[in-house]
Amino acid sequence: MKREVLMPMLPIKLIKSVTLTVSLLAICSPNLLASTDLPLSKLEPEATHTKTLRSLAKTLRLGHYRKLIVDDQFSSQLFDAYLERLDKNKLYFLASDIEEFESHRYKLDDGIAQSDLDFAFKVFHRYQQRTKERLEYLLTRIEAGLDDLDFELNEQLEADRSEAPWSTNRSQLDDLWRKRLKSTVLNFRLSDKNTSDTEKLLRKRYQNQINRLNQVNSDDVFQSYANALASLYGPHTQYFSPRRSENFDIDMRLSLEGIGAVLQTEYENTKIVRLIPAGPADKTGQIGPGDLVVGVGQDENEEMVDVVGWRLDEVVDLIRGPKGSTVRLQIIPAGSDDKLTKEVVIVRNKVKLEEQAAQKKVLEIERNGKTHKLGLISIPTFYIDFNALRDGDPNYRSTTRDVERLLQELMEEDIEGLIVDLRNNGGGSLREAVDLAGLFIPQGPVVQIKDSWGQVRVEFDQDPKHYEIPLAVMVNRLSASASEIFAGAIKDYNRGILVGSQTFGKGTVQVMHPLNAGQLKLTRAKFYRISGDSTQNKGVMPHITQPSLYDPDEIGESNAKGALPWDQVKPLPHLNFPDFNHLLTSLDIAHQQRIEDEPDFLAMFEQIDYMKQRRQENDLLLNEVALKQRRERDQQWRLDLENRRRHAKNQPPIESYAELEQLAENQHNTDPEKDALLKESGQVLLDFLNPKTLQASNN
């Protein structure tokens, strides 16, 4: 039985890899100790793997939206994808290994046809050998003592080696790993950890990783190869082993208590992919997508457990726990090139539907001596209580039902217009996206869905009842999937004005397909607006663009390797609200005039420019003084920027960077009226309501 799900998707060069495949350094229990002298067992494919490969290949060929020909070109792509999955940063294999493997480059399509996994297991075994050699090298260096690491040398370590050449000999790899060890130790030094404690922690970390290598099983090898194969069809196509399938089902039900975060493994680290709105982690304001979890502790009396190199399910087991209990996470913030960690304390709890539900507020905006009242409805996700609906509960909760109730309450307060805030809304129920659009448009088409065989079906709003209140919709780069369906419909009907930044571009539908062992998540369809434009890859562009701290070149579907392309289908006839394209130039001029001297926007523009400059600095500094200076420079820049902003707003200055960090945490759930982007969206909506005044001011 196939289950169709509208997958929310956020992330990020924050999410460079969207696969949930576990790290191959991290696939067995951390509690077992093993000698580094034990030989690695040579794994062989099992009968169930050959059957599953046959089933997997057939399902992809017949069921996936993307139709690929399994030929020599496909074989070459699979060859590269598998090596990249094992050693993307080129840290383990030697050039001689790759040269040896090259004889298989154009034979893997034949191997798939024959369900032959010899290549997959051969390469994996070599990967195990090379990984063990690297870990043994590190342990040898640690046993000799870390005092010979020279932190006064002006050395650097390339952070992203995906485009680097393979090392030609062990000496080159030794030097590379010496620098990696040096970088790790240097960051511990700057975190005030002494040499003895650092040696103890790293010795345990690398020994545990060798233990895991010694306990890899053939299922792990197959899962890695199967996911390399699946990745050729797109970033949302993944194979789940029987054990991983169970965890995926648990995640989809959201039935377990924990911290409200979705995790994945990237290299030897555990990365936060997204936060559940209103969940325990989200409420802290100290964690975000792209952050790395490097340590997990329980209550304050227990030792922090280093989880670098652990398999994903083991990290999840440590983080999960009963409601009301405490977990401590050691975090490396996203985008941090200096690997400085911080500790975040979270009280585990269930994510309550009420806390994820839409919320309202009345915004009061002063203009020309008059106070204007606008309604605000914030929607963190598109939700519906399927259990209550199935049980016949007439009061079941859903996005549309809640928004309609809130809108009626706001209208009783004589609001002039409504802002629907979809920023950071990663999607959810397709049904709710269609029904919510139906609150604002007369009956008609909302979204088109084209399946893998080219058949297009249309989701309609059947209810002619709708609210004609003036409307603005706020979106950003993290507005995805169902959010894009709603925003696209509002734009195509000319029903309201979109304000913000380009949305994520997640315009595909995934289904779970059972195999003889495990499951395959594959893309079965694509979404298209009633204009005929796909929401895939390009997302939805706002009418009025606001600055965004999310770099579209780093974040979004268009940055996911193998993402399906943007395309079009036939547009659908539909009723239209009056066209306001002739107002957009005047609206944008007024918007730009307001923000050009506004302190909050000026600070955002400065931060965007600074972040672009920092992203160009790919190398990790290995000189202690230089790294300290870089950290101090970054911190001082942030402090100075904030104080310039505060000075322009006649607010008292902040004395220290620590005070700034504390203030940022406290303002996570700030009053929405203090949100500069929101206030400016209110101004845009007022302009939209009074075009004659707008045109006069532009003249």
Buried (B, 14 or more C-beta within 10 A) or exposed (E): EEEEBBBBBBBBBBBBBBBBBBBBBBBBEBEEEBEBEEEBBEBEBBEBBBBBBBBBBEBBBEBBBBEEEBEBEBBBBBBEBBBBBBBBBBBBBBBEBBEBBEEBBBBBBBBBEEBBBEBBBBBBBBBBBBBBBBBBBBBEBBEEEBEEBEBEEEBBBBEEBEEEEBBEEBEBBBEBBBBBBBBBBBBBBBEEBEBEEBBEBBBBBBBBBBBBBBBBEBBBBBBBBBBBBBBBBBBBBBBBBEEBBBBBBEBEEBEEBBBBBBBBBBBBBBBBBBBBBBBBBBBBBBBBBBBBBBBBBBEEEEEBBBBBBBBBBBBBEBBBBEEEBBBBBBBBBBBBBBBBBBEBEBBBBBBEBEBBBBBBBBBEBEEEEEEBBBBBBBBBBBBBBEEBEEEEEEEBBBBBBBBBEBBEEBEEEEBBBBBBBBBBBBBBBBBBBBBBBBBBBBBBBBBBBBBBEEEBEEBBBEEEEBBEBBBBBBBBBBBBBBBBBBBBBBBBBBBBBBBBBBBBBBBBBBBBBBBEBBBBBBBBBBBBBBBBBBBBBBBBBBBBBBBBEBBBEBBBBBBBEBBBEBBEBEBBEBEEBEEBEEBEEBBBBBBEEBBEEBBBBBBBEBBBEBBEEEBEEEEBBBBBEBBBEBBEEBBEBBBEBBBBBBEBEEEEEBEEBEEBBEEEEEEEEEEBBEBBBBBBBBBBBBBBBBBEBBBEEEE
